[in-house]
Amino acid sequence: MAAAALMVVLVALLAGASSDQSGSPPVPVGPGGEPVTDTFYFVHRPLAGNGSVTVSVSTLKSSVPQGPEHMKPGVVPWAKAGLIIRGSSRQGSPYAAIMLTGGHGVRMQNDFVNDTAGIVPGASPRWLRLDRSGDEVTGHASADGTHWTKVGTVHVNGLGPTVQGGLFVASPPSPRGMGTVPSVSTAAFKDLRTQGGWAPGAWTGDQVGATSPTFAGYPQGTSGSFTRSGAGSGGFTVTGAGDLAPAVRDSLPTGGTLGEILTGTFPALIAVIVVGALFVTSEYRLSLIRVTLAASPHRARVLVAKALVLGGVTFVAGFVGTAVALPLGEHLARSNGVVVFPATAWTELRVELGTAALLATVAVMALAAGTAFRHSAGAVATVIVAVVLPYFLIAIPFMPASASDWLTRVTPAAALALQQTLVEYHQVTSIYSPYNGYYPLAPWEGFAVLAAYAAVSLAAAAVLLRRRDA
């Protein structure tokens, strides 16, 4: 068990030391400290103090590549075109935005993680308005430009006295197969009007986050741009790509997770399986089981006592190993420039306790298998196939997401959800699969699946132990 704990620590040190992203462009970080995707085409002017901006979005069209230099019109549900007010054009700046999307209607979003749906009665909403009053930003939408519906009011910390505001277009990558491809969207704006402390002069167009590691780029042959149409009419045509959203594994593949730091769980599982099986099969091999059962005739009690001792020792060793491995591996990874997806102190504690419980429960399963088989080879092979093989299969990048989801729902590998720290965001279209660190079951639900296997195995072993000769 000490060797199993040591494996967890050594692999964590290796993972932290071998991951070097120190030469990569910095990853943008949002106001909440989380890595974000902050890339879009921005047509803006400074706003000093309070003010409002209103516009009509007449069209929003998206395209996705269908081959080299061939674009095809398509639906990008979270393509966005609308109005935004943000602290500055610097990536990660606090902001509030109201937008028309490709498939989710009108939304008001702020600071990357917050999303509010706008319900506008009548015809499809085309008019949008943002009002700033200090740190409060209010979004409205309208179908006719006369009757307005309030979508929401948000308090945005850190805007400062002068902000950047105006039009924006974003078009996140579109899922294809087992990955994503970049997309591009174009919006036609009309009747852009401003009130308040907006600076005079021409509007400026920029691609925010062009070199960001969370930017998938533009499809080949396309680029961000804006053009004015009709002098004095407030008409613009804006083409953009990217997204304003929290980062996920697809958008930040070089990021690290606590689960990856604990990759040593894999060899540690094999070690505890061997120890768990030998905890009883060695007695059968040396014929000492007869002495044990003669000293304690209540066979089920003997098995339960073994399970308690084995599980307790494994849990303690596993917890010590993970409690040492996580901070060391995380420190090494961060010092090498790796952005580790953040987790709260309670989440880290759940990962440590959960990994220890995972190892302890698998050890008890191996004890039950050893009692049933009476031979270590068969017991070890059976538990490895049941627990470690699914663990290995979901780590294969070409495994279909549906198959990985099934394996992490109905096999003992469901307990790997205990190591999940990534968050699945409804406003970000991505490949949320176990390979990418997203599990279909909640952490303790996944552990309950493993615990059920262990309980059934232990019950079956107790029945066999009572019915068979020693």
Legacy VTK file of the C-alpha trace (Angstrom):
# vtk DataFile Version 3.0
C-alpha trace
ASCII
DATASET POLYDATA
POINTS 470 float
0.000 0.000 0.000
2.934 2.324 0.626
4.127 1.512 -2.900
0.673 2.371 -4.288
0.729 5.753 -2.529
4.263 6.354 -3.785
3.140 5.678 -7.372
0.514 8.398 -7.093
3.128 10.883 -5.843
5.845 9.978 -8.368
3.509 10.181 -11.377
2.197 13.545 -10.141
5.774 14.857 -9.912
6.529 13.520 -13.394
3.350 15.064 -14.833
4.100 18.455 -13.294
7.774 18.500 -14.243
7.351 17.250 -17.825
4.602 19.683 -18.853
6.274 22.831 -20.118
4.172 25.672 -21.541
6.451 28.489 -20.430
7.009 29.669 -24.021
3.332 29.700 -24.975
1.202 32.867 -25.226
-0.527 33.738 -21.950
-3.976 32.283 -21.414
-6.611 34.958 -20.698
-8.116 34.818 -17.229
-11.575 36.123 -16.410
-12.661 38.264 -13.450
-13.385 35.107 -11.460
-9.880 33.712 -11.946
-10.924 31.027 -14.462
-9.278 30.578 -17.903
-11.527 32.012 -20.595
-11.991 32.305 -24.329
-12.032 36.032 -25.076
-11.791 36.323 -28.864
-14.192 38.236 -31.123
-14.338 41.049 -33.644
-14.951 44.340 -31.867
-16.153 47.632 -33.403
-15.782 50.134 -30.577
-15.438 53.652 -29.222
-14.693 54.920 -25.696
-17.575 55.714 -23.353
-16.778 58.081 -20.475
-19.266 57.798 -17.668
-22.845 56.752 -18.349
-24.520 56.199 -21.683
-26.488 53.870 -23.908
-26.151 52.243 -27.306
-28.930 50.857 -29.530
-28.806 48.862 -32.766
-30.867 46.656 -35.048
-29.424 43.264 -36.069
-30.954 42.549 -39.459
-29.099 39.311 -40.314
-26.694 36.833 -38.726
-25.221 34.215 -41.049
-22.611 31.566 -40.240
-20.328 29.384 -42.341
-18.271 26.289 -41.544
-15.536 24.685 -43.675
-16.498 21.619 -45.685
-13.055 21.049 -47.131
-9.914 22.964 -48.119
-10.939 26.490 -49.123
-14.613 25.511 -49.298
-17.105 27.133 -46.960
-20.726 26.087 -46.567
-23.541 28.005 -44.844
-24.493 26.358 -41.566
-26.005 26.887 -38.159
-23.658 27.762 -35.312
-26.068 27.813 -32.335
-23.864 30.020 -30.158
-22.743 32.452 -32.859
-23.205 35.911 -31.343
-23.852 39.378 -32.713
-24.793 42.343 -30.581
-23.667 45.075 -28.211
-20.974 44.948 -25.560
-19.545 47.258 -22.882
-16.262 46.182 -21.301
-13.559 47.628 -19.122
-11.016 47.660 -21.963
-10.044 45.738 -25.077
-7.582 43.728 -22.959
-8.415 40.032 -22.801
-10.168 38.953 -19.627
-11.646 42.398 -18.966
-15.014 42.493 -17.191
-17.923 43.079 -19.552
-21.650 42.930 -20.143
-23.208 42.137 -23.518
-26.593 41.615 -25.114
-26.713 39.587 -28.287
-28.684 37.721 -30.886
-27.452 34.118 -31.231
-27.580 31.606 -34.034
-29.880 29.176 -32.248
-30.633 30.353 -28.703
-32.450 33.635 -29.225
-31.530 36.782 -27.347
-29.068 36.387 -24.471
-27.463 38.707 -21.967
-24.060 37.573 -20.745
-21.414 39.028 -18.476
-17.982 38.112 -17.176
-17.829 34.941 -19.329
-19.696 32.563 -17.001
-23.067 34.279 -16.567
-25.835 33.802 -19.129
-29.475 34.997 -19.094
-32.083 34.163 -21.714
-34.206 37.021 -23.018
-37.907 36.376 -23.674
-39.339 38.984 -26.047
-43.068 38.754 -26.904
-44.244 39.118 -30.474
-42.123 38.716 -33.568
-38.483 37.717 -33.556
-36.398 40.287 -31.652
-34.029 42.313 -33.787
-33.417 45.433 -31.724
-30.907 45.494 -28.863
-29.968 48.148 -26.305
-27.399 48.445 -23.513
-27.575 51.128 -20.808
-24.655 51.845 -18.494
-25.082 53.570 -15.135
-21.898 53.277 -13.107
-21.126 49.592 -12.642
-24.683 48.581 -13.555
-25.439 47.556 -17.130
-28.995 46.853 -18.292
-29.927 45.030 -21.482
-33.165 45.422 -23.426
-34.519 43.751 -26.556
-37.366 44.628 -28.899
-39.096 43.228 -31.943
-39.995 46.645 -33.413
-37.652 49.167 -31.800
-40.557 50.787 -29.946
-41.741 48.315 -27.318
-38.797 47.154 -25.204
-38.434 44.172 -22.884
-35.834 44.184 -20.143
-33.568 41.146 -20.398
-31.547 41.784 -17.256
-29.429 44.118 -15.148
-25.951 43.038 -14.049
-23.396 44.582 -11.721
-19.994 44.488 -13.405
-17.084 45.145 -11.042
-14.010 46.854 -12.382
-15.449 48.701 -15.383
-13.724 51.958 -14.468
-14.761 55.492 -15.420
-14.070 55.021 -19.147
-15.011 51.839 -20.962
-14.933 50.484 -24.496
-18.272 49.722 -26.095
-19.934 49.014 -29.396
-20.696 46.122 -31.749
-19.247 42.624 -31.689
-19.490 39.352 -33.602
-18.209 35.991 -32.340
-18.474 32.546 -33.917
-17.229 29.610 -31.798
-15.833 26.397 -33.299
-18.390 23.908 -34.564
-18.216 20.238 -33.426
-17.318 17.749 -36.140
-16.648 14.099 -35.457
-14.434 13.821 -32.395
-13.242 17.416 -32.548
-14.187 20.891 -33.695
-13.552 23.110 -36.705
-13.419 26.915 -36.721
-16.446 28.813 -37.987
-17.068 32.386 -39.100
-20.195 34.555 -38.829
-21.297 37.809 -40.445
-23.911 40.176 -39.033
-25.586 43.183 -40.619
-26.320 46.004 -38.173
-28.553 48.994 -38.819
-29.495 52.226 -37.050
-26.634 52.302 -34.560
-27.398 55.101 -32.093
-25.555 56.270 -28.984
-26.407 58.570 -26.076
-24.297 59.881 -23.209
-20.549 60.245 -22.896
-19.451 58.504 -26.081
-16.272 59.901 -27.601
-16.695 61.569 -31.008
-14.938 60.246 -34.076
-14.860 57.111 -36.162
-15.515 53.592 -34.938
-12.453 51.323 -34.659
-12.469 47.637 -35.585
-10.153 45.066 -33.955
-9.850 41.308 -33.623
-9.586 40.733 -29.879
-7.307 37.846 -28.866
-5.817 37.094 -32.288
-2.797 35.310 -30.759
-4.585 33.780 -27.773
-4.114 30.015 -27.237
-7.887 29.766 -26.726
-8.595 31.159 -30.232
-9.204 28.501 -32.893
-8.640 31.071 -35.640
-10.567 31.772 -38.801
-11.336 29.166 -41.465
-8.926 29.269 -44.367
-9.634 32.144 -46.715
-11.640 34.211 -44.216
-10.798 36.983 -41.770
-12.410 39.460 -39.416
-13.571 42.783 -40.825
-16.119 45.566 -40.658
-17.522 47.926 -43.258
-19.890 50.875 -43.039
-22.929 51.038 -45.269
-24.853 54.213 -45.975
-23.201 57.356 -44.668
-24.957 58.567 -41.541
-27.363 55.587 -41.466
-25.552 53.732 -38.693
-25.176 50.623 -40.862
-22.333 48.144 -40.371
-21.442 44.711 -41.684
-19.180 42.847 -39.257
-17.477 39.471 -39.734
-15.947 37.703 -36.749
-14.866 34.446 -35.144
-14.061 33.241 -31.641
-16.142 33.323 -28.482
-16.694 35.034 -25.142
-17.044 32.133 -22.740
-15.285 30.115 -20.054
-12.538 27.922 -21.458
-13.172 24.190 -21.871
-10.811 21.382 -22.842
-11.462 21.833 -26.571
-10.594 25.516 -26.429
-7.633 25.010 -24.043
-6.145 21.568 -24.782
-2.854 22.537 -23.110
-4.586 23.203 -19.792
-4.181 20.824 -16.898
-6.631 19.244 -14.469
-6.301 17.692 -11.036
-7.365 14.370 -12.531
-4.388 14.440 -14.903
-2.040 15.173 -12.019
-3.460 12.035 -10.366
-2.779 9.798 -13.380
-0.793 7.668 -10.929
-4.163 6.306 -9.819
-3.882 3.903 -12.773
-0.764 1.980 -11.568
-1.890 2.393 -7.960
-5.116 0.530 -8.787
-3.110 -2.428 -10.079
-1.012 -2.443 -6.902
-4.016 -2.398 -4.548
-5.748 -5.100 -6.619
-2.748 -7.392 -6.180
-2.517 -6.667 -2.455
-6.266 -7.094 -1.996
-6.292 -10.475 -3.695
-3.210 -11.707 -1.845
-4.793 -10.682 1.453
-6.831 -13.879 1.261
-5.336 -16.048 -1.509
-2.025 -16.311 0.344
-3.922 -18.047 3.152
-5.399 -20.517 0.689
-1.982 -21.131 -0.907
-0.355 -21.858 2.459
-3.449 -23.663 3.819
-3.598 -21.171 6.696
-7.236 -20.412 5.943
-8.163 -23.541 7.918
-6.444 -22.118 10.985
-8.169 -18.751 10.539
-11.634 -20.289 10.228
-10.976 -22.670 13.112
-10.091 -19.732 15.325
-13.140 -17.760 14.151
-15.900 -20.055 12.903
-18.144 -17.157 11.807
-16.866 -17.021 8.249
-18.794 -13.959 7.158
-17.382 -12.102 10.145
-13.858 -13.095 9.078
-14.468 -11.734 5.586
-15.933 -8.476 6.897
-12.982 -8.060 9.277
-10.547 -8.545 6.408
-12.487 -6.019 4.298
-12.448 -3.429 7.097
-8.719 -3.784 7.726
-7.823 -3.846 4.039
-10.144 -0.973 3.138
-9.024 1.137 6.085
-5.324 0.729 5.392
-5.813 1.381 1.659
-7.900 4.487 2.318
-5.270 5.968 4.641
-2.421 5.196 2.223
-4.408 6.546 -0.732
-5.364 9.744 1.069
-1.785 10.420 2.160
-0.561 9.798 -1.390
-3.106 12.101 -3.048
-2.774 14.784 -0.362
0.969 14.925 -1.102
0.691 14.456 -4.878
-1.882 17.147 -5.674
-0.157 20.263 -4.288
3.274 19.135 -5.478
2.122 18.261 -8.997
-0.007 21.397 -9.266
2.874 23.627 -8.115
5.258 22.089 -10.647
2.734 22.388 -13.480
1.979 26.049 -12.734
5.677 26.883 -12.442
6.113 25.439 -15.959
3.448 27.735 -17.370
0.566 25.258 -17.406
-2.852 26.745 -16.674
-4.537 24.320 -14.287
-8.315 24.539 -14.429
-9.246 25.999 -11.038
-11.006 24.083 -8.289
-12.161 25.203 -4.871
-10.566 23.907 -1.680
-13.652 21.751 -1.075
-13.399 20.276 -4.569
-9.723 19.438 -4.022
-10.618 17.760 -0.734
-13.335 15.765 -2.509
-10.794 14.655 -5.119
-8.348 13.537 -2.413
-10.946 11.721 -0.302
-12.635 10.315 -3.396
-9.417 8.903 -4.848
-8.622 7.273 -1.505
-12.159 5.812 -1.366
-11.790 4.580 -4.956
-8.574 2.715 -4.150
-10.000 1.268 -0.924
-13.185 0.027 -2.590
-11.303 -1.605 -5.451
-9.049 -3.334 -2.911
-12.157 -4.772 -1.226
-13.399 -5.954 -4.643
-10.085 -7.744 -5.135
-10.471 -9.348 -1.688
-13.922 -10.611 -2.677
-12.586 -11.949 -5.975
-9.704 -13.682 -4.178
-12.180 -15.326 -1.783
-14.271 -16.550 -4.721
-11.388 -17.757 -6.926
-9.011 -18.908 -4.155
-6.152 -18.164 -6.585
-4.468 -14.791 -6.957
-3.988 -14.920 -10.751
-7.661 -15.366 -11.554
-8.761 -12.834 -8.944
-6.286 -10.175 -10.073
-7.104 -10.678 -13.763
-10.851 -10.460 -13.145
-10.709 -7.222 -11.171
-8.263 -5.637 -13.583
-10.617 -6.403 -16.475
-13.574 -5.008 -14.516
-11.911 -1.835 -13.223
-8.653 -1.020 -14.992
-9.621 -2.022 -18.540
-12.500 0.521 -18.762
-10.113 3.102 -17.257
-7.697 2.330 -20.102
-10.373 2.350 -22.822
-11.747 5.799 -21.997
-8.187 7.156 -22.147
-8.034 6.250 -25.867
-8.665 9.440 -27.877
-10.429 7.580 -30.699
-12.978 5.921 -28.433
-16.473 7.196 -29.415
-17.933 9.534 -26.806
-21.089 7.405 -26.567
-19.036 4.316 -25.703
-16.995 6.228 -23.114
-20.180 7.587 -21.541
-21.583 4.063 -21.318
-18.404 2.701 -19.723
-18.413 5.465 -17.110
-22.060 4.859 -16.262
-22.325 1.084 -15.820
-18.811 -0.185 -15.067
-16.719 0.347 -11.911
-14.825 3.026 -13.862
-17.789 5.310 -13.119
-15.980 6.148 -9.868
-13.385 8.116 -11.862
-15.958 10.923 -11.737
-14.590 11.521 -8.235
-11.585 13.180 -9.889
-13.620 15.484 -12.121
-13.075 19.215 -11.637
-14.129 20.552 -15.042
-17.496 22.272 -15.430
-19.822 21.657 -18.380
-21.290 24.993 -19.525
-24.588 25.038 -21.365
-23.534 28.139 -23.325
-20.407 26.467 -24.732
-20.752 23.816 -27.427
-17.954 21.297 -26.975
-17.075 17.593 -26.859
-17.969 16.810 -23.237
-16.609 13.272 -23.003
-14.741 11.283 -20.322
-11.599 11.470 -22.452
-11.708 15.250 -22.073
-12.384 15.022 -18.337
-16.199 15.333 -18.350
-18.082 12.406 -16.809
-21.809 11.668 -17.242
-22.405 11.007 -13.532
-21.873 13.300 -10.572
-18.775 12.417 -8.484
-20.495 10.559 -5.646
-23.036 8.972 -8.021
-20.115 7.461 -9.912
-18.628 6.205 -6.654
-22.001 4.647 -5.762
-21.743 2.497 -8.915
-18.354 1.171 -7.796
-19.604 0.686 -4.232
-22.531 -1.372 -5.543
-20.136 -3.657 -7.436
-18.012 -4.048 -4.315
-21.035 -4.781 -2.100
-22.391 -7.433 -4.480
-18.932 -8.996 -4.857
-18.427 -9.107 -1.092
-21.884 -10.618 -0.536
-21.259 -13.299 -3.165
-17.856 -14.054 -1.636
-19.440 -14.410 1.821
-21.991 -16.920 0.478
-19.277 -18.970 -1.249
-17.063 -18.876 1.846
-19.897 -20.230 4.020
-20.899 -23.004 1.591
-17.492 -24.342 0.558
-14.899 -26.241 2.489
-11.870 -24.289 3.532
LINES 1 471
470 0 1 2 3 4 5 6 7 8 9 10 11 12 13 14 15 16 17 18 19 20 21 22 23 24 25 26 27 28 29 30 31 32 33 34 35 36 37 38 39 40 41 42 43 44 45 46 47 48 49 50 51 52 53 54 55 56 57 58 59 60 61 62 63 64 65 66 67 68 69 70 71 72 73 74 75 76 77 78 79 80 81 82 83 84 85 86 87 88 89 90 91 92 93 94 95 96 97 98 99 100 101 102 103 104 105 106 107 108 109 110 111 112 113 114 115 116 117 118 119 120 121 122 123 124 125 126 127 128 129 130 131 132 133 134 135 136 137 138 139 140 141 142 143 144 145 146 147 148 149 150 151 152 153 154 155 156 157 158 159 160 161 162 163 164 165 166 167 168 169 170 171 172 173 174 175 176 177 178 179 180 181 182 183 184 185 186 187 188 189 190 191 192 193 194 195 196 197 198 199 200 201 202 203 204 205 206 207 208 209 210 211 212 213 214 215 216 217 218 219 220 221 222 223 224 225 226 227 228 229 230 231 232 233 234 235 236 237 238 239 240 241 242 243 244 245 246 247 248 249 250 251 252 253 254 255 256 257 258 259 260 261 262 263 264 265 266 267 268 269 270 271 272 273 274 275 276 277 278 279 280 281 282 283 284 285 286 287 288 289 290 291 292 293 294 295 296 297 298 299 300 301 302 303 304 305 306 307 308 309 310 311 312 313 314 315 316 317 318 319 320 321 322 323 324 325 326 327 328 329 330 331 332 333 334 335 336 337 338 339 340 341 342 343 344 345 346 347 348 349 350 351 352 353 354 355 356 357 358 359 360 361 362 363 364 365 366 367 368 369 370 371 372 373 374 375 376 377 378 379 380 381 382 383 384 385 386 387 388 389 390 391 392 393 394 395 396 397 398 399 400 401 402 403 404 405 406 407 408 409 410 411 412 413 414 415 416 417 418 419 420 421 422 423 424 425 426 427 428 429 430 431 432 433 434 435 436 437 438 439 440 441 442 443 444 445 446 447 448 449 450 451 452 453 454 455 456 457 458 459 460 461 462 463 464 465 466 467 468 469
